Amino acid sequence: MPLPAIARIIDAAYRAYRANQAIENTRTAAELAQLASEIAERKANIKRVLHTTIETMAREIEVKSSTFAV
């Protein structure tokens, strides 16, 4: 094989490799964005649950405190 042909093959293989890496990087970025979205959603859900729990406990304490105050 002449040298220019080998160089073209190597160049084409390298370009294919870089294109594949770009696709993988894009896929990874999309997966990370999805994961970040899921984490934010879970965080908001946990915050709502904690807020509701604290409000419920506060009401329960108020009811019990008013019962003992009488």
C-alpha positions, 0 to 999 in steps of 0.5 A: 500500500502506498503511504498516502493511502495508509495516511488516508485510512488512518485519517478516516479512522481517526475522524470516525473515532472522533465522531463517535466520541462526540456522539458519546459525549452528547449522549452522556451530556443528555443523560446527565441533564436527565439525571439532574432533572430527576434529582431536582424533582426528588429534592422538591418532593422531599421538601414538600413532604418535610414541609407537610410533616412539619406543619402536621406536627406543629398543628398536633403540638398546638392541639395537645398544648391547648388541651393541657392549658385548659 
